[in-house]
Amino acid sequence: MNNKIIKYLTSFFLFFAVLVACEEEQKLIYYDKGAKTPSVIETGTITVENSAGKSVLRYKIPVDDNLLYVRAEYEPAPGVVRHAKSSRYTDTLAIEGFAAAGDYEVKLFSIGKNEKESGPVTVTVSPLTPPVVEAFPSLEVISVFGGIEGNFTNLSGQPLKIVLMVDSTGNEPEFMQSFMIDNPSAKFSVRNLPAKEMRFLAYLEDRWGNKTDTKTYILTPMFEEALDKTLWKEFKLPSDFQNTLENNYPGYRFVGLFSDIICPWGGWSDNFIPAINSLPSTFTIDLGVEARLSRFNMVPWWSWLTNGYYPRKFEVYGAASRNPGDDLMGGDWTLIGKFESWKPSGDDPMVFTDDDVNYLWPGGENFDVKASEEQPDPYFPVRMVRFRIMETWNSDTNYSIDELFIWGEVIK
């Protein structure tokens, strides 16, 4: 009896396996290899919408069971052939990557499920000036303290790469650095360069490899040196913040501002977080030397960065006296400059993108000392430096700074 049951079950499973195998094999044959070439797109149904470096085709999808997709073939730059595809369910095809404005020929092919290809239907597109070409005239590079900085206007917001090269020996220029930027107000900088005349070259490139001409700049980065933070100490004045957050919690001490330790992502120490009720808020540092200041760098605390607890607007004052008074508006203190933070995503305080975080942390944000209407000559000797925080990104009164760096020229 048991043998009969086993034989019966064995026969049943064999039959089931063969049935499934046949069904699976049948499923693999989902098109007719002998079907005719798929129908071509009717030229009268094609419309073209041209924009910056791009054209969009719309058409009536051929009624053909054998049609799998539509393929476009075009030459966006001399010697460069590109393809674009659109499925049988989509009546739109984007033609991108043009190197210049003009008229271009696009060939459309209908591709069958059996891989048969129709003859071409030709349409002319006229893309407008590509973003990379439009942005190039606005590209500028200047010398600053310790390096160079530049900017360009990218109204399209498309990703563009700025490529920088340098010739410091009178020979062939060498690659220095590149930045991929996709915001309208593009900014970039390179620091820690020697204070000597060099030839810098710059060009723009888009994601399709289209390159602009190259601009050449003969620049001399201005001398600066990082001030020794082991000489710094707090110089408390009556109107400065009095305590740090959470009853002077050790991880939020003022000395964390210049500990030379950037709190790792997920960490919870060595940050300066004052306990304050209103802005403006001030703090003062004795630099330990007398120097002309050229640049500041603020590193935000990672935990409060995306919540906007980071200074957006602040002022910096300097004093040569080793025992300055408290009044900022007269006496010992002189304005060095007014500064405002910037982030790639724009001015919306509620938006902090990955690009914003990468720009601000852990490398910090640079603020160059420059002549202004408020202070036409900011490069005077100082021993004491005083920061006045005016506004945070989220308009709250609380703020944090993980680390502070200052550069300049030491006098004595």
C-alpha positions in Angstrom: 0.0 0.0 0.0 2.7 2.4 0.9 4.6 1.6 -2.3 1.5 2.4 -4.3 1.1 5.8 -2.6 4.7 6.6 -3.2 4.4 5.7 -6.9 1.3 7.7 -7.2 2.8 10.8 -5.6 6.0 10.4 -7.7 4.0 10.3 -10.9 1.9 13.3 -9.8 5.0 15.5 -9.0 6.7 14.5 -12.3 3.6 15.4 -14.2 3.4 18.8 -12.3 7.1 19.6 -13.0 6.7 18.9 -16.7 3.6 21.0 -16.8 5.3 24.0 -15.1 8.4 23.6 -17.3 6.2 23.7 -20.4 4.4 26.8 -19.1 7.7 28.5 -18.3 9.1 27.6 -21.7 5.9 29.0 -23.3 6.3 32.2 -21.4 9.7 32.9 -22.9 8.2 33.0 -26.4 6.4 36.3 -26.1 6.8 37.7 -29.6 6.5 36.6 -33.2 10.0 36.3 -34.7 8.4 36.4 -38.1 6.5 39.6 -37.5 7.0 42.5 -39.9 9.1 45.5 -39.2 7.2 47.8 -36.8 5.5 50.9 -38.2 7.3 54.2 -38.4 6.2 57.3 -36.5 4.1 59.5 -38.7 6.0 62.8 -39.3 2.8 64.8 -39.1 2.3 63.8 -35.5 5.8 65.0 -34.3 6.1 68.3 -32.4 9.3 69.8 -31.0 9.8 71.8 -27.9 13.3 73.5 -27.7 15.0 74.7 -24.5 18.5 75.3 -23.3 20.7 72.5 -24.7 17.8 70.2 -25.1 14.8 69.4 -27.3 11.7 67.3 -26.4 9.9 65.4 -29.1 6.2 64.4 -28.8 4.5 62.1 -31.3 1.7 59.7 -31.8 2.7 56.1 -30.8 2.3 53.8 -33.8 -0.4 51.2 -33.3 1.7 48.0 -33.8 1.7 44.9 -31.5 5.3 44.3 -32.5 6.6 47.8 -31.4 8.9 47.6 -28.3 10.4 51.1 -28.2 11.5 54.2 -30.3 15.1 55.0 -30.6 16.6 58.4 -31.5 20.0 58.8 -33.1 21.6 62.3 -33.3 25.0 64.1 -33.3 25.0 66.8 -30.5 28.6 67.7 -31.2 30.9 67.1 -34.2 31.9 63.4 -34.2 29.7 62.5 -31.2 26.8 60.2 -31.8 24.2 59.7 -29.1 21.1 57.7 -28.7 17.8 58.1 -26.7 15.0 55.6 -26.1 11.4 55.7 -25.3 9.1 52.7 -24.6 6.0 51.9 -26.5 3.9 53.4 -23.7 5.5 56.8 -23.8 4.9 59.5 -26.4 7.8 61.8 -25.3 11.5 61.6 -26.1 14.2 63.9 -24.6 17.1 64.8 -26.9 19.9 66.2 -24.7 23.6 67.0 -24.5 24.0 69.5 -27.3 27.2 71.5 -27.4 25.8 74.6 -28.9 22.6 76.2 -30.1 21.6 75.5 -33.7 19.7 73.1 -36.0 20.4 69.4 -35.6 19.0 66.3 -37.5 17.5 63.6 -35.4 16.6 60.2 -36.8 13.8 58.1 -35.2 13.6 54.4 -35.5 10.8 52.0 -34.4 12.3 48.9 -32.8 10.3 45.7 -32.7 10.0 43.0 -30.1 11.8 40.7 -32.5 14.6 43.3 -32.8 13.6 44.3 -36.3 14.2 48.0 -37.0 12.2 50.3 -39.2 13.8 52.9 -41.6 14.5 56.3 -40.1 12.1 59.2 -39.8 14.1 62.5 -39.8 13.1 65.6 -37.8 15.1 68.8 -37.2 15.4 70.2 -33.7 16.8 73.6 -32.7 18.0 73.6 -29.0 18.8 76.9 -27.4 22.2 77.9 -25.9 23.3 75.1 -23.5 23.7 76.0 -19.8 27.5 75.4 -19.9 27.9 77.9 -22.7 25.5 80.4 -21.1 27.4 80.3 -17.8 30.9 80.6 -19.2 31.1 84.4 -19.7 30.2 85.0 -16.0 33.1 82.8 -14.8 35.6 84.9 -12.7 38.6 83.9 -10.6 40.5 86.2 -8.2 43.3 86.0 -5.7 42.4 86.0 -2.0 44.3 85.3 1.2 45.9 81.9 1.0 44.6 81.0 -2.4 42.0 81.8 -5.1 38.3 81.9 -5.3 35.8 82.2 -8.1 32.2 82.2 -9.1 29.8 82.0 -12.0 26.1 82.3 -12.7 24.3 79.1 -13.5 20.7 80.2 -14.1 19.7 76.7 -15.3 20.7 75.0 -12.1 22.0 72.1 -14.1 25.1 70.3 -12.8 28.3 72.0 -14.2 31.9 71.2 -13.4 34.5 73.9 -12.9 37.9 72.5 -13.7 41.0 74.4 -12.4 44.6 74.0 -13.6 47.8 75.7 -12.5 51.2 76.4 -13.9 53.6 77.4 -11.1 56.9 76.6 -12.9 56.5 78.1 -16.3 55.8 74.7 -17.9 52.6 72.9 -18.9 49.6 73.5 -16.6 48.6 70.7 -14.3 45.2 69.7 -13.0 44.6 71.3 -9.6 41.0 70.7 -8.5 37.4 70.5 -9.9 34.0 71.1 -8.4 30.6 69.9 -9.5 28.1 72.7 -8.8 24.3 72.8 -9.6 23.1 76.0 -7.9 22.5 79.3 -9.6 25.1 81.2 -7.7 28.1 79.0 -8.0 31.1 79.6 -5.7 34.4 77.8 -5.2 37.8 78.3 -3.7 41.2 76.7 -3.3 43.3 77.4 -0.2 46.8 76.7 1.2 48.5 78.0 -1.9 51.9 79.8 -1.8 52.1 83.5 -2.1 53.7 83.7 -5.5 52.6 84.6 -9.0 51.1 81.7 -10.9 49.1 81.0 -14.0 45.7 79.6 -13.4 43.4 78.2 -16.1 39.7 77.4 -15.7 36.9 76.0 -17.9 33.4 74.6 -17.5 32.2 71.1 -18.5 28.7 69.7 -18.4 27.7 66.1 -17.6 27.8 65.1 -21.3 31.5 66.1 -21.6 30.9 69.4 -23.5 33.7 71.8 -22.6 33.9 75.6 -22.9 37.0 77.5 -23.9 39.6 78.1 -21.2 40.1 81.3 -19.3 43.6 82.2 -18.1 44.4 84.3 -15.0 47.8 85.5 -13.7 47.3 85.7 -10.0 49.3 85.9 -6.8 47.6 84.5 -3.7 48.0 86.9 -0.7 50.1 85.7 2.2 48.4 84.4 5.3 49.3 82.0 8.1 47.0 80.1 10.5 47.1 81.7 13.9 48.4 79.3 16.7 45.3 78.3 18.7 47.4 77.0 21.6 48.0 80.7 22.4 44.3 81.6 22.5 42.3 82.1 25.6 39.0 83.5 26.6 38.8 87.1 27.6 35.4 87.5 29.3 33.8 91.0 29.2 30.6 92.0 31.1 28.3 91.9 28.1 29.7 88.6 26.7 27.8 85.3 27.2 28.2 84.2 30.9 27.5 80.5 30.8 27.3 77.6 28.4 24.3 75.4 27.9 23.1 72.9 30.5 24.8 74.5 33.5 28.2 74.7 31.9 28.2 71.1 30.7 31.9 70.2 30.0 31.2 69.2 26.4 29.9 72.7 25.6 32.7 74.8 27.1 34.1 77.9 25.4 37.5 76.3 25.0 35.9 73.7 22.7 35.8 76.5 20.2 39.5 76.3 19.7 40.3 72.7 20.9 41.4 71.7 17.4 39.0 68.8 17.7 36.0 68.6 15.3 33.3 66.5 16.8 32.7 63.4 14.7 29.3 62.8 13.2 27.2 61.3 16.0 29.5 62.7 18.7 28.5 64.9 21.6 31.5 66.9 22.9 34.0 69.7 22.3 31.4 72.2 21.0 30.8 75.7 22.1 27.1 76.3 22.9 26.4 79.4 25.0 23.3 79.7 27.2 21.7 82.9 26.0 18.2 84.3 25.9 18.5 86.8 23.1 20.7 88.0 20.3 23.1 89.7 19.6 25.5 87.5 21.6 29.2 88.2 21.9 32.3 86.3 22.9 35.9 87.5 23.0 39.3 85.8 22.4 42.8 86.9 23.3 44.8 85.7 20.3 48.1 85.7 22.3 49.8 87.6 19.4 49.2 90.8 17.5 48.2 90.1 13.9 46.4 91.5 10.9 43.5 89.2 10.2 42.6 87.8 6.8 40.1 85.0 7.1 37.9 83.1 9.6 36.5 79.6 9.3 33.6 78.4 11.3 32.7 74.7 11.6 29.2 74.1 12.8 28.2 71.3 15.2 26.8 68.4 13.1 23.8 67.8 15.4 22.5 71.4 15.2 23.5 72.1 11.6 20.4 70.8 9.8 18.2 72.4 12.4 19.6 75.8 11.6 21.3 76.5 15.0 24.3 78.0 13.2 25.2 81.7 12.9 23.9 83.2 9.7 24.9 86.8 10.3 27.7 88.0 12.6 30.1 90.9 13.1 33.8 90.8 14.1 35.6 93.5 16.0 39.3 93.9 16.9 41.3 95.7 19.5 45.0 96.2 19.9 44.7 96.8 23.7 45.4 93.9 26.0 42.7 95.1 28.3 39.9 96.6 26.2 36.7 98.0 27.5 33.2 96.4 27.0 31.7 99.0 24.7 31.7 97.9 21.1 30.5 101.1 19.7 33.5 103.2 20.7 36.8 103.2 22.6 39.0 100.2 22.1 37.0 98.2 19.5 37.0 98.7 15.8 34.9 96.9 13.3 36.7 94.3 11.1 33.7 93.3 9.0 30.2 92.1 8.8 29.7 88.6 7.5 26.8 86.4 6.3 26.8 82.6 5.9 25.9 81.0 2.6 24.6 77.6 1.6 24.2 76.0 -1.9 20.5 75.4 -1.6 19.7 79.1 -1.2 18.3 81.4 1.4 15.4 79.3 2.7 16.2 78.6 6.4 13.9 75.5 6.4 15.9 73.8 3.7 19.2 72.0 4.4 20.3 69.6 1.7 23.1 67.1 1.5 25.0 69.7 -0.6 24.6 72.2 2.3 26.0 69.8 4.8 28.9 68.9 2.6 29.7 72.5 2.0 29.6 73.4 5.7 30.8 70.3 7.5 33.4 69.1 8.4 35.6 71.6 6.4 33.7 74.6 7.7 32.8 77.9 6.0 35.3 80.5 5.0 34.8 84.2 5.6 37.3 86.5 4.0 38.2 89.8 5.5 37.5 92.4 2.8 37.3 96.2 2.5 33.7 97.4 2.7 31.6 100.6 3.1 31.5 100.1 6.8 35.2 99.4 7.0 37.4 100.5 4.1 40.6 99.4 5.8 40.0 96.2 7.9 43.7 95.0 8.0 44.8 96.7 11.2 46.8 95.0 14.0 44.7 93.4 16.7 45.4 91.4 19.9 41.8 90.8 20.9 39.0 89.6 18.5 35.3 89.8 19.4 32.5 88.0 17.6 29.0 89.4 17.7 26.4 86.8 16.6 23.4 88.7 15.1 21.2 86.0 13.6 21.0 82.2 13.2 19.7 80.3 10.2 16.5 79.3 12.0 16.1 82.8 13.7 16.4 81.2 17.2 18.5 82.6 20.0 20.5 79.4 20.5 23.6 78.6 18.3 26.6 76.4 18.3 30.1 76.5 16.8 32.2 73.3 16.8 35.5 74.9 15.8 36.9 78.2 14.9 40.0 79.0 12.8 41.6 82.4 12.1 44.3 83.3 9.6 46.3 86.5 9.2 49.8 87.9 9.4 51.5 87.8 12.8 53.2 91.1 13.7 54.5 90.3 17.2 
